[in-house]
Amino acid sequence: MIIVLCNDSEIEVPDGEPCQICGFELDEYDQVTGTDIFGYYHWTCISHVD
């Protein structure tokens, strides 16, 4: 599972699946959150705009 940010929501999506909110393919890693030990990557969909 990976964490995806879309439309101000944060969801978990299985690896290789498109975004479950908007249906777009996932883009690159966006940012690292948490600590060095417990941090994880956020993915964003192609349609995501900061």
Distance bins in CASP14 RR format, pairs under 12 A and 6 or more apart:
PFRMAT RR
TARGET T0000
AUTHOR 0000-0000-0000
RMODE 2
METHOD distances of the structure
MODEL  1
1 11 0 0 0 0 1 0 0 0 0 0 0
1 12 1 0 1 0 0 0 0 0 0 0 0
1 13 1 0 0 1 0 0 0 0 0 0 0
1 14 1 0 0 1 0 0 0 0 0 0 0
1 15 1 0 0 1 0 0 0 0 0 0 0
1 16 0 0 0 0 0 1 0 0 0 0 0
1 17 0 0 0 0 1 0 0 0 0 0 0
1 20 0 0 0 0 0 1 0 0 0 0 0
1 40 0 0 0 0 1 0 0 0 0 0 0
1 41 0 0 0 0 0 1 0 0 0 0 0
1 43 0 0 0 0 0 1 0 0 0 0 0
2 10 0 0 0 0 0 1 0 0 0 0 0
2 11 0 0 0 0 1 0 0 0 0 0 0
2 12 1 0 0 1 0 0 0 0 0 0 0
2 13 1 0 1 0 0 0 0 0 0 0 0
2 14 1 0 0 1 0 0 0 0 0 0 0
2 15 1 0 0 1 0 0 0 0 0 0 0
2 16 0 0 0 0 1 0 0 0 0 0 0
2 17 0 0 0 0 1 0 0 0 0 0 0
2 18 0 0 0 0 0 1 0 0 0 0 0
2 19 0 0 0 0 0 1 0 0 0 0 0
2 20 0 0 0 0 0 1 0 0 0 0 0
2 26 1 0 0 1 0 0 0 0 0 0 0
2 27 0 0 0 0 0 1 0 0 0 0 0
2 28 0 0 0 0 0 1 0 0 0 0 0
2 29 0 0 0 0 1 0 0 0 0 0 0
2 30 0 0 0 0 0 1 0 0 0 0 0
2 40 0 0 0 0 1 0 0 0 0 0 0
2 41 1 0 0 1 0 0 0 0 0 0 0
2 42 0 0 0 0 1 0 0 0 0 0 0
2 43 1 0 1 0 0 0 0 0 0 0 0
2 44 0 0 0 0 0 1 0 0 0 0 0
2 45 0 0 0 0 0 1 0 0 0 0 0
3 9 0 0 0 0 0 1 0 0 0 0 0
3 10 1 0 0 1 0 0 0 0 0 0 0
3 11 1 0 0 1 0 0 0 0 0 0 0
3 12 1 0 0 1 0 0 0 0 0 0 0
3 13 0 0 0 0 1 0 0 0 0 0 0
3 14 0 0 0 0 0 1 0 0 0 0 0
3 15 0 0 0 0 0 1 0 0 0 0 0
3 19 0 0 0 0 0 1 0 0 0 0 0
3 26 0 0 0 0 0 1 0 0 0 0 0
3 29 0 0 0 0 0 1 0 0 0 0 0
3 30 0 0 0 0 1 0 0 0 0 0 0
3 31 0 0 0 0 0 1 0 0 0 0 0
3 32 0 0 0 0 0 1 0 0 0 0 0
3 33 0 0 0 0 1 0 0 0 0 0 0
3 34 0 0 0 0 0 1 0 0 0 0 0
3 39 0 0 0 0 0 1 0 0 0 0 0
3 40 1 0 0 1 0 0 0 0 0 0 0
3 41 1 0 0 1 0 0 0 0 0 0 0
3 42 1 0 1 0 0 0 0 0 0 0 0
3 43 1 0 0 1 0 0 0 0 0 0 0
3 44 0 0 0 0 0 1 0 0 0 0 0
4 10 1 0 0 1 0 0 0 0 0 0 0
4 11 1 0 1 0 0 0 0 0 0 0 0
4 12 1 0 0 1 0 0 0 0 0 0 0
4 13 1 0 1 0 0 0 0 0 0 0 0
4 14 0 0 0 0 0 1 0 0 0 0 0
4 15 0 0 0 0 0 1 0 0 0 0 0
4 16 0 0 0 0 0 1 0 0 0 0 0
4 17 0 0 0 0 1 0 0 0 0 0 0
4 18 0 0 0 0 1 0 0 0 0 0 0
4 19 1 0 1 0 0 0 0 0 0 0 0
4 20 1 0 0 1 0 0 0 0 0 0 0
4 21 1 0 0 1 0 0 0 0 0 0 0
4 22 0 0 0 0 1 0 0 0 0 0 0
4 23 0 0 0 0 0 1 0 0 0 0 0
4 24 0 0 0 0 0 1 0 0 0 0 0
4 25 0 0 0 0 0 1 0 0 0 0 0
4 26 1 0 0 1 0 0 0 0 0 0 0
4 27 0 0 0 0 1 0 0 0 0 0 0
4 28 0 0 0 0 0 1 0 0 0 0 0
4 29 0 0 0 0 0 1 0 0 0 0 0
4 30 0 0 0 0 1 0 0 0 0 0 0
4 40 0 0 0 0 0 1 0 0 0 0 0
4 41 0 0 0 0 0 1 0 0 0 0 0
4 42 1 0 0 1 0 0 0 0 0 0 0
4 43 1 0 1 0 0 0 0 0 0 0 0
4 44 1 0 0 1 0 0 0 0 0 0 0
4 45 1 0 0 1 0 0 0 0 0 0 0
4 46 0 0 0 0 0 1 0 0 0 0 0
4 47 0 0 0 0 0 1 0 0 0 0 0
4 48 0 0 0 0 1 0 0 0 0 0 0
5 11 0 0 0 0 1 0 0 0 0 0 0
5 12 0 0 0 0 0 1 0 0 0 0 0
5 13 0 0 0 0 0 1 0 0 0 0 0
5 19 0 0 0 0 1 0 0 0 0 0 0
5 21 0 0 0 0 1 0 0 0 0 0 0
5 22 0 0 0 0 0 1 0 0 0 0 0
5 26 0 0 0 0 0 1 0 0 0 0 0
5 27 0 0 0 0 0 1 0 0 0 0 0
5 29 0 0 0 0 0 1 0 0 0 0 0
5 30 1 0 0 1 0 0 0 0 0 0 0
5 31 0 0 0 0 1 0 0 0 0 0 0
5 33 0 0 0 0 0 1 0 0 0 0 0
5 41 0 0 0 0 0 1 0 0 0 0 0
5 42 1 0 1 0 0 0 0 0 0 0 0
5 43 1 0 0 1 0 0 0 0 0 0 0
5 44 1 0 1 0 0 0 0 0 0 0 0
5 45 0 0 0 0 1 0 0 0 0 0 0
5 47 0 0 0 0 0 1 0 0 0 0 0
5 48 1 0 0 1 0 0 0 0 0 0 0
5 49 0 0 0 0 0 1 0 0 0 0 0
5 50 0 0 0 0 1 0 0 0 0 0 0
6 12 0 0 0 0 0 1 0 0 0 0 0
6 13 0 0 0 0 1 0 0 0 0 0 0
6 18 0 0 0 0 0 1 0 0 0 0 0
6 19 1 0 1 0 0 0 0 0 0 0 0
6 20 0 0 0 0 1 0 0 0 0 0 0
6 21 1 0 1 0 0 0 0 0 0 0 0
6 22 1 0 1 0 0 0 0 0 0 0 0
6 23 0 0 0 0 1 0 0 0 0 0 0
6 24 0 0 0 0 1 0 0 0 0 0 0
6 25 0 0 0 0 0 1 0 0 0 0 0
6 26 0 0 0 0 1 0 0 0 0 0 0
6 27 0 0 0 0 0 1 0 0 0 0 0
6 30 0 0 0 0 0 1 0 0 0 0 0
6 42 0 0 0 0 0 1 0 0 0 0 0
6 43 0 0 0 0 1 0 0 0 0 0 0
6 44 1 0 0 1 0 0 0 0 0 0 0
6 45 1 0 1 0 0 0 0 0 0 0 0
6 46 0 0 0 0 0 1 0 0 0 0 0
6 47 1 0 0 1 0 0 0 0 0 0 0
6 48 1 0 1 0 0 0 0 0 0 0 0
6 49 0 0 0 0 0 1 0 0 0 0 0
7 19 0 0 0 0 1 0 0 0 0 0 0
7 20 0 0 0 0 0 1 0 0 0 0 0
7 21 1 0 1 0 0 0 0 0 0 0 0
7 22 1 0 0 1 0 0 0 0 0 0 0
7 23 0 0 0 0 0 1 0 0 0 0 0
7 24 0 0 0 0 0 1 0 0 0 0 0
7 44 0 0 0 0 0 1 0 0 0 0 0
7 45 0 0 0 0 1 0 0 0 0 0 0
7 47 0 0 0 0 1 0 0 0 0 0 0
7 48 1 0 0 1 0 0 0 0 0 0 0
7 49 0 0 0 0 1 0 0 0 0 0 0
8 21 0 0 0 0 0 1 0 0 0 0 0
8 44 0 0 0 0 0 1 0 0 0 0 0
8 48 0 0 0 0 1 0 0 0 0 0 0
8 49 0 0 0 0 0 1 0 0 0 0 0
8 50 0 0 0 0 0 1 0 0 0 0 0
9 19 0 0 0 0 1 0 0 0 0 0 0
9 20 0 0 0 0 1 0 0 0 0 0 0
9 21 1 0 0 1 0 0 0 0 0 0 0
9 22 0 0 0 0 1 0 0 0 0 0 0
9 42 0 0 0 0 0 1 0 0 0 0 0
9 44 0 0 0 0 0 1 0 0 0 0 0
9 45 0 0 0 0 0 1 0 0 0 0 0
9 48 0 0 0 0 0 1 0 0 0 0 0
10 19 0 0 0 0 0 1 0 0 0 0 0
10 20 0 0 0 0 0 1 0 0 0 0 0
10 21 0 0 0 0 0 1 0 0 0 0 0
10 30 0 0 0 0 0 1 0 0 0 0 0
10 31 0 0 0 0 0 1 0 0 0 0 0
10 33 0 0 0 0 1 0 0 0 0 0 0
10 40 0 0 0 0 0 1 0 0 0 0 0
10 42 1 0 0 1 0 0 0 0 0 0 0
10 43 0 0 0 0 0 1 0 0 0 0 0
10 44 0 0 0 0 0 1 0 0 0 0 0
10 48 0 0 0 0 0 1 0 0 0 0 0
11 17 0 0 0 0 0 1 0 0 0 0 0
11 18 0 0 0 0 0 1 0 0 0 0 0
11 19 1 0 0 1 0 0 0 0 0 0 0
11 20 1 0 1 0 0 0 0 0 0 0 0
11 21 1 0 0 1 0 0 0 0 0 0 0
11 22 0 0 0 0 0 1 0 0 0 0 0
11 23 0 0 0 0 0 1 0 0 0 0 0
11 26 0 0 0 0 0 1 0 0 0 0 0
11 42 0 0 0 0 0 1 0 0 0 0 0
11 43 0 0 0 0 0 1 0 0 0 0 0
11 44 0 0 0 0 0 1 0 0 0 0 0
11 45 0 0 0 0 0 1 0 0 0 0 0
12 19 0 0 0 0 0 1 0 0 0 0 0
12 20 0 0 0 0 1 0 0 0 0 0 0
12 21 0 0 0 0 0 1 0 0 0 0 0
12 40 0 0 0 0 0 1 0 0 0 0 0
12 42 0 0 0 0 0 1 0 0 0 0 0
12 43 0 0 0 0 0 1 0 0 0 0 0
13 19 1 0 0 1 0 0 0 0 0 0 0
13 20 1 0 1 0 0 0 0 0 0 0 0
13 21 0 0 0 0 1 0 0 0 0 0 0
13 22 0 0 0 0 0 1 0 0 0 0 0
13 23 0 0 0 0 1 0 0 0 0 0 0
13 24 0 0 0 0 0 1 0 0 0 0 0
13 25 0 0 0 0 0 1 0 0 0 0 0
13 26 1 0 0 1 0 0 0 0 0 0 0
13 42 0 0 0 0 0 1 0 0 0 0 0
13 43 1 0 0 1 0 0 0 0 0 0 0
13 44 0 0 0 0 0 1 0 0 0 0 0
13 45 0 0 0 0 1 0 0 0 0 0 0
14 20 0 0 0 0 1 0 0 0 0 0 0
14 26 0 0 0 0 0 1 0 0 0 0 0
14 43 0 0 0 0 0 1 0 0 0 0 0
15 26 0 0 0 0 1 0 0 0 0 0 0
15 41 0 0 0 0 0 1 0 0 0 0 0
15 43 0 0 0 0 1 0 0 0 0 0 0
16 25 0 0 0 0 1 0 0 0 0 0 0
16 26 1 0 0 1 0 0 0 0 0 0 0
16 43 0 0 0 0 0 1 0 0 0 0 0
17 23 0 0 0 0 1 0 0 0 0 0 0
17 24 0 0 0 0 0 1 0 0 0 0 0
17 25 0 0 0 0 1 0 0 0 0 0 0
17 26 0 0 0 0 1 0 0 0 0 0 0
17 43 0 0 0 0 0 1 0 0 0 0 0
17 45 0 0 0 0 0 1 0 0 0 0 0
18 24 1 0 0 1 0 0 0 0 0 0 0
18 25 1 0 1 0 0 0 0 0 0 0 0
18 26 1 0 0 1 0 0 0 0 0 0 0
18 27 0 0 0 0 0 1 0 0 0 0 0
18 43 0 0 0 0 0 1 0 0 0 0 0
18 45 1 0 0 1 0 0 0 0 0 0 0
18 46 0 0 0 0 1 0 0 0 0 0 0
18 47 0 0 0 0 0 1 0 0 0 0 0
19 25 1 0 0 1 0 0 0 0 0 0 0
19 26 1 0 0 1 0 0 0 0 0 0 0
19 27 0 0 0 0 1 0 0 0 0 0 0
19 43 0 0 0 0 1 0 0 0 0 0 0
19 44 0 0 0 0 1 0 0 0 0 0 0
19 45 1 0 1 0 0 0 0 0 0 0 0
19 46 0 0 0 0 1 0 0 0 0 0 0
19 47 1 0 0 1 0 0 0 0 0 0 0
19 48 0 0 0 0 1 0 0 0 0 0 0
20 26 0 0 0 0 0 1 0 0 0 0 0
20 43 0 0 0 0 0 1 0 0 0 0 0
20 45 0 0 0 0 1 0 0 0 0 0 0
21 44 0 0 0 0 0 1 0 0 0 0 0
21 45 1 0 0 1 0 0 0 0 0 0 0
21 47 0 0 0 0 1 0 0 0 0 0 0
21 48 0 0 0 0 1 0 0 0 0 0 0
22 44 0 0 0 0 0 1 0 0 0 0 0
22 45 1 0 1 0 0 0 0 0 0 0 0
22 46 0 0 0 0 1 0 0 0 0 0 0
22 47 1 0 1 0 0 0 0 0 0 0 0
22 48 0 0 0 0 1 0 0 0 0 0 0
22 49 0 0 0 0 0 1 0 0 0 0 0
23 45 1 0 0 1 0 0 0 0 0 0 0
23 46 0 0 0 0 1 0 0 0 0 0 0
23 47 0 0 0 0 1 0 0 0 0 0 0
23 48 0 0 0 0 0 1 0 0 0 0 0
24 43 0 0 0 0 0 1 0 0 0 0 0
24 44 0 0 0 0 1 0 0 0 0 0 0
24 45 1 0 1 0 0 0 0 0 0 0 0
24 46 1 0 1 0 0 0 0 0 0 0 0
24 47 1 0 1 0 0 0 0 0 0 0 0
24 48 0 0 0 0 1 0 0 0 0 0 0
24 49 0 0 0 0 0 1 0 0 0 0 0
25 43 0 0 0 0 0 1 0 0 0 0 0
25 44 0 0 0 0 0 1 0 0 0 0 0
25 45 1 0 0 1 0 0 0 0 0 0 0
25 46 1 0 1 0 0 0 0 0 0 0 0
25 47 0 0 0 0 1 0 0 0 0 0 0
25 48 0 0 0 0 0 1 0 0 0 0 0
26 41 0 0 0 0 0 1 0 0 0 0 0
26 42 0 0 0 0 0 1 0 0 0 0 0
26 43 1 0 1 0 0 0 0 0 0 0 0
26 44 1 0 0 1 0 0 0 0 0 0 0
26 45 1 0 1 0 0 0 0 0 0 0 0
26 46 1 0 0 1 0 0 0 0 0 0 0
26 47 0 0 0 0 0 1 0 0 0 0 0
26 48 0 0 0 0 1 0 0 0 0 0 0
27 41 0 0 0 0 0 1 0 0 0 0 0
27 42 0 0 0 0 0 1 0 0 0 0 0
27 43 1 0 0 1 0 0 0 0 0 0 0
27 44 1 0 1 0 0 0 0 0 0 0 0
27 45 1 0 0 1 0 0 0 0 0 0 0
27 46 1 0 1 0 0 0 0 0 0 0 0
27 47 0 0 0 0 1 0 0 0 0 0 0
27 48 1 0 0 1 0 0 0 0 0 0 0
27 49 0 0 0 0 0 1 0 0 0 0 0
27 50 0 0 0 0 0 1 0 0 0 0 0
28 41 0 0 0 0 1 0 0 0 0 0 0
28 42 0 0 0 0 0 1 0 0 0 0 0
28 43 1 0 0 1 0 0 0 0 0 0 0
28 44 1 0 0 1 0 0 0 0 0 0 0
28 45 0 0 0 0 0 1 0 0 0 0 0
28 46 0 0 0 0 1 0 0 0 0 0 0
28 48 0 0 0 0 0 1 0 0 0 0 0
29 39 0 0 0 0 0 1 0 0 0 0 0
29 40 0 0 0 0 1 0 0 0 0 0 0
29 41 1 0 1 0 0 0 0 0 0 0 0
29 42 1 0 0 1 0 0 0 0 0 0 0
29 43 1 0 0 1 0 0 0 0 0 0 0
29 44 0 0 0 0 1 0 0 0 0 0 0
30 40 0 0 0 0 0 1 0 0 0 0 0
30 41 1 0 0 1 0 0 0 0 0 0 0
30 42 1 0 1 0 0 0 0 0 0 0 0
30 43 1 0 0 1 0 0 0 0 0 0 0
30 44 1 0 1 0 0 0 0 0 0 0 0
30 45 0 0 0 0 0 1 0 0 0 0 0
30 46 0 0 0 0 0 1 0 0 0 0 0
30 48 1 0 0 1 0 0 0 0 0 0 0
30 49 0 0 0 0 0 1 0 0 0 0 0
30 50 0 0 0 0 1 0 0 0 0 0 0
31 39 0 0 0 0 0 1 0 0 0 0 0
31 40 0 0 0 0 0 1 0 0 0 0 0
31 41 1 0 0 1 0 0 0 0 0 0 0
31 42 1 0 1 0 0 0 0 0 0 0 0
31 43 0 0 0 0 1 0 0 0 0 0 0
31 44 0 0 0 0 1 0 0 0 0 0 0
31 48 0 0 0 0 0 1 0 0 0 0 0
31 50 0 0 0 0 0 1 0 0 0 0 0
32 38 0 0 0 0 0 1 0 0 0 0 0
32 39 1 0 1 0 0 0 0 0 0 0 0
32 40 1 0 0 1 0 0 0 0 0 0 0
32 41 1 0 1 0 0 0 0 0 0 0 0
32 42 1 0 0 1 0 0 0 0 0 0 0
32 43 0 0 0 0 0 1 0 0 0 0 0
33 39 1 0 1 0 0 0 0 0 0 0 0
33 40 1 0 0 1 0 0 0 0 0 0 0
33 41 0 0 0 0 1 0 0 0 0 0 0
33 42 1 0 0 1 0 0 0 0 0 0 0
33 43 0 0 0 0 0 1 0 0 0 0 0
34 40 1 0 0 1 0 0 0 0 0 0 0
34 41 0 0 0 0 0 1 0 0 0 0 0
34 42 0 0 0 0 0 1 0 0 0 0 0
42 48 0 0 0 0 1 0 0 0 0 0 0
42 50 0 0 0 0 0 1 0 0 0 0 0
44 50 0 0 0 0 1 0 0 0 0 0 0
END
